[in-house]
Amino acid sequence: MKTVNVKEEARRLIDKLPENCTWDDLIYAIYIRQGVEAGLADVKAGRIRTVEEVQRKLGLST
């Protein structure tokens, strides 16, 4: 697995933001990036469920 250099990735993320971005914009971008990476790690580790499995577990009809 490729090792991610967080500082480099943070710089790339900042460079993609508009010049007039706010701190909230930056925090949101970091939050989304971290969520995507966590999701991809879950998929790679097999920690996923189908929609049908979740619906059955929650007692929802399909």
Buried (B, 14 or more C-beta within 10 A) or exposed (E): EEEEEEEEEBEEBEEEEEEEEEEEEBEEBBEEBEEEEEEEEEEEEEEEEEEEEEEEEEEEEE
